[in-house]
Amino acid sequence: MTGRRTVVRHAPGKLFIAGEYAVLEPGHPAILVAVDRQISVTVSAAEGADAVIDSDLCPGETHLGRGDGGLTGLGADDERQARAGLTHVVSAIDVIEALLAERELTVPPLHLSIRSGLHHDGTKIGLGSSGAVTVAVVDAVAAYCGIDLSPDARFRLAMLATARLAPQSSGGDLAASVWGGWIAYQAPDRTAVLDMARRSGIAETLRAPWPGFGLRRLPPPRRLVLEVGWTGRPASSTSLAGRLGAGDWRGSPSQRNFLARSDECVGASIRALGQGDDDELLRRIRDARRMLADLDGEAHLGIFTPELTALCDTAESFGGAAKPSGAGGGDCGIALLDAGAEKEIAQLREGWGAAGVLPLPVHVQPAKPTQGSAS
């Protein structure tokens, strides 16, 4: 291991285009894009602690020590670690440490500097900051320790780090951060993957097939532009998804119906992208909005806030298609419109502003090189 050079890695955020909630179930597809805002992680040598983390989202430094259960805060930094939202960072480091331990190697003392472009004045805006920081930390720490990760290995390590904390998380944000561009994604069975890691170790789990997992690149729409609006309200995807799974939803006729509708909608959207049929894609995005509205009406999750409803209605009034992006309850919404309709796009942004929705200057991050992509 090198252990003494400085390593910098970046990971973009994401937006869901279609397939939210259904993608939580292994093997059910969703469409996501990576965005041109990112998390940056710089790793260098640390002194006085096993890991030192400084983040622009939390003043000062957090000092961590390594114990039997992995990294924990030292003294007052134990509470600070949780308060600063560093659990995903710590889990990512722990996964790399476990991989190295299987090779009878250790992680040297680390100083991590984290900078986020996925927040607005310190508030998350629903672009997958937790997923992006997990991917960036996995990539940076592995590189600092002399490990060159393929995109597939980077995703799998980030998925293991995430599933340890939140096994209900689909990992779609991780996949978008790793591969970039437009992707179709199916989540693995996280329980099976975690069991595999416990039984067989990290290295073997990286090589083994993962039940349910699928990923393919998609072409972008031919003549449509993606507009993004932020409601100004942060939302917890984990909390909303947890509320859906807490009742009698799983395995119910309502869930089976929703999954079937979502799979059909996402599948048709994938075909529309492949065929360059923008009109069909717009119809399917409107279908996706209706499905989320039906789910909201049945499960009372609070997916649609007044701002998200206004975001969607305004876009449709100008000939576009729009929906919440992700779990809803706040965060962002997306709209697709004719890229040549400059007047309508300007009016859309004005309408959003009047409804309390902030138009975000966000674009799709181009796809990364194809080497190591999953199929």
Salt bridges, closest charged atoms under 4 A:
GLU20 OE2 - LYS323 NZ 2.46
GLU25 OE2 - ARG250 NH1 2.87
ASP36 OD2 - HIS363 ND1 3.43
ASP50 OD1 - ARG66 NH1 3.63
ASP54 OD2 - HIS111 NE2 3.50
ASP54 OD1 - ARG115 NH2 2.82
GLU61 OE1 - HIS63 NE2 3.70
GLU61 OE2 - HIS111 NE2 3.32
ASP77 OD2 - HIS63 ND1 3.29
GLU79 OE2 - ARG83 NH1 3.63
GLU97 OE2 - ARG66 NE 2.55
ASP121 OD2 - HIS120 NE2 3.63
ASP139 OD2 - ARG9 NE 3.61
ASP139 OD1 - ARG154 NE 3.71
ASP152 OD2 - ARG156 NE 2.81
ASP195 OD1 - ARG198 NH2 2.36
GLU204 OE1 - ARG207 NH2 2.96
GLU227 OE1 - ARG349 NE 2.92
ASP263 OD2 - HIS28 ND1 2.75
GLU264 OE1 - ARG284 NH1 2.85
ASP278 OD2 - ARG223 NH2 3.91
GLU280 OE1 - ARG283 NH2 2.84
GLU280 OE2 - ARG284 NE 2.81
ASP287 OD2 - ARG284 NH1 3.56
ASP287 OD1 - ARG290 NH2 2.25
ASP294 OD2 - ARG261 NH1 3.04
GLU307 OE2 - ARG233 NH2 3.18
ASP313 OD1 - ARG289 NH2 2.73
GLU316 OE2 - ARG289 NH1 3.32
ASP331 OD2 - LYS124 NZ 3.05
